[in-house]
Amino acid sequence: MEGQVQAGVERIDATVIQGYLARVSEAEELFLKVIDERVPEIFKKMSALKIDGGETSSRMTALQGSLQDVARLRIEAQQVNAGFAMMFFTGLHSLLTVVAQRRVLLAATRVESVKARLHVMGGAIRQWVEHGRAQRAAIDQLFPAGRS
């Protein structure tokens, strides 16, 4: 559909629009599923980054796992054009990279702040997906009956 618009097509069939909306919906639902799976894991692993977080090898294992998870979430956010989530996961990835490369330990209050923000971000993404659902439902109502 986007290619047709860029090519100057003035009229696009309703089925093309509905197909596009279905693909967007599927991508956003997949993104939400990945968020629901990975964010709790990252949340748990973040506790290992505290100054009193235990032995170095377990911290590094948790850190490497978190880096991979955050990188995946950043890519997923980019694919669904969730700019706010992409920025957050880019920042979190940068923080975790610095912690890993410099073998820095974070104060417990800092880790808790990051975990709180991660929790808020999960809710914001859920709201974003729900808003998208509502928008698509409203658009679908504009199409003649029998074409949905």
Phi and psi in degrees as a GROMACS rama.xvg file:
@    title "Ramachandran Plot"
@    xaxis  label "Phi"
@    yaxis  label "Psi"
@TYPE xy
-61.2862  -38.0171  GLU-2
-63.7464  -37.4764  GLY-3
-65.6513  -42.261  GLN-4
-63.105  -44.699  VAL-5
-65.6924  -29.8084  GLN-6
-78.5198  -4.98261  ALA-7
93.2168  10.9521  GLY-8
-64.6615  127.672  VAL-9
-87.6643  -23.0513  GLU-10
-131.028  129.044  ARG-11
-119.206  132.799  ILE-12
-64.4236  146.701  ASP-13
-58.9694  -34.8744  ALA-14
-66.5656  -31.0434  THR-15
-66.819  -44.0845  VAL-16
-64.1536  -44.5053  ILE-17
-64.3722  -37.433  GLN-18
-63.7677  -42.4309  GLY-19
-61.8194  -46.4996  TYR-20
-62.6775  -36.2483  LEU-21
-65.3456  -40.7919  ALA-22
-66.4005  -40.6115  ARG-23
-62.353  -45.0003  VAL-24
-60.243  -46.1903  SER-25
-61.2742  -43.1004  GLU-26
-65.0185  -42.114  ALA-27
-67.3307  -38.9301  GLU-28
-65.6073  -39.5674  GLU-29
-64.1535  -41.2645  LEU-30
-59.7966  -45.4427  PHE-31
-62.6379  -39.3191  LEU-32
-62.3173  -44.3738  LYS-33
-64.0277  -41.0402  VAL-34
-59.7269  -47.6636  ILE-35
-62.2254  -30.7066  ASP-36
-81.8983  -44.1571  GLU-37
-89.03  -36.104  ARG-38
-59.3586  -44.9974  VAL-39
-60.3391  -35.0393  PRO-40
-66.7003  -44.8003  GLU-41
-62.3759  -42.1857  ILE-42
-55.7834  -46.3556  PHE-43
-64.4245  -43.9079  LYS-44
-67.6802  -26.7347  LYS-45
-61.4415  -31.4574  MET-46
-61.1633  -27.9933  SER-47
-71.9967  -10.0627  ALA-48
-89.3392  -4.99156  LEU-49
-68.4203  156.914  LYS-50
-55.005  -37.9911  ILE-51
-97.6795  27.3308  ASP-52
-80.3876  10.1047  GLY-53
102.608  -161.969  GLY-54
-73.8153  155.97  GLU-55
-62.341  -42.0121  THR-56
-63.8839  -38.7713  SER-57
-70.5301  -34.5505  SER-58
-63.916  -44.8356  ARG-59
-67.1661  -37.448  MET-60
-63.2794  -46.2181  THR-61
-62.79  -40.4313  ALA-62
-64.9591  -45.3548  LEU-63
-62.9901  -41.2194  GLN-64
-63.1172  -41.5575  GLY-65
-65.3137  -40.6754  SER-66
-59.4646  -43.7696  LEU-67
-64.9142  -43.9999  GLN-68
-63.2906  -44.5965  ASP-69
-66.2051  -39.5326  VAL-70
-61.2239  -42.1465  ALA-71
-64.0692  -42.4803  ARG-72
-65.1179  -36.5346  LEU-73
-63.2577  -43.1757  ARG-74
-64.8592  -43.802  ILE-75
-61.3825  -41.842  GLU-76
-63.0016  -39.9505  ALA-77
-64.3819  -40.0032  GLN-78
-65.3612  -29.6706  GLN-79
-100.861  7.50539  VAL-80
62.694  38.6173  ASN-81
-94.2025  79.873  ALA-82
-56.9986  -41.5516  GLY-83
-63.275  -39.4732  PHE-84
-71.6978  -39.1254  ALA-85
-61.3718  -42.6898  MET-86
-63.4606  -43.3495  MET-87
-61.9049  -48.6861  PHE-88
-68.9457  -29.1822  PHE-89
-65.1445  -45.5537  THR-90
-63.8585  -42.8022  GLY-91
-64.4044  -40.3756  LEU-92
-62.8332  -41.382  HIS-93
-62.4035  -44.617  SER-94
-59.7794  -48.6393  LEU-95
-64.9879  -33.8511  LEU-96
-65.0825  -44.4282  THR-97
-62.3068  -43.7348  VAL-98
-60.5695  -41.9948  VAL-99
-69.8307  -46.1832  ALA-100
-69.9828  -36.8643  GLN-101
-98.6389  -0.601376  ARG-102
50.7645  47.9762  ARG-103
-88.7482  143.602  VAL-104
-104.609  144.213  LEU-105
-102.993  145.873  LEU-106
-62.5544  146.599  ALA-107
-55.2604  -37.5932  ALA-108
-65.9002  -35.2965  THR-109
-67.9817  -43.1604  ARG-110
-62.378  -43.1648  VAL-111
-64.2074  -35.6317  GLU-112
-63.9401  -43.2682  SER-113
-65.4613  -42.5727  VAL-114
-62.838  -39.7504  LYS-115
-63.6596  -42.085  ALA-116
-66.2828  -37.5331  ARG-117
-62.2813  -41.807  LEU-118
-63.235  -44.9911  HIS-119
-61.8812  -41.2097  VAL-120
-62.9853  -39.3992  MET-121
-58.6982  -43.4463  GLY-122
-66.2971  -39.3362  GLY-123
-65.0442  -38.7595  ALA-124
-66.3728  -41.4075  ILE-125
-59.9793  -44.2004  ARG-126
-63.8888  -39.4759  GLN-127
-61.6633  -43.9029  TRP-128
-65.8494  -42.4843  VAL-129
-63.1177  -38.7058  GLU-130
-63.7749  -41.4102  HIS-131
-61.68  -40.605  GLY-132
-59.2679  -46.248  ARG-133
-63.0733  -41.1321  ALA-134
-63.6234  -43.8518  GLN-135
-65.8127  -37.0541  ARG-136
-64.0516  -41.1371  ALA-137
-64.7987  -41.4823  ALA-138
-64.8605  -41.8181  ILE-139
-60.5398  -33.07  ASP-140
-65.7433  -21.4667  GLN-141
-76.9014  -19.6637  LEU-142
-80.6268  147.96  PHE-143
-58.9934  147.92  PRO-144
-59.3785  146.081  ALA-145
89.414  -6.57026  GLY-146
-105.271  0.21116  ARG-147
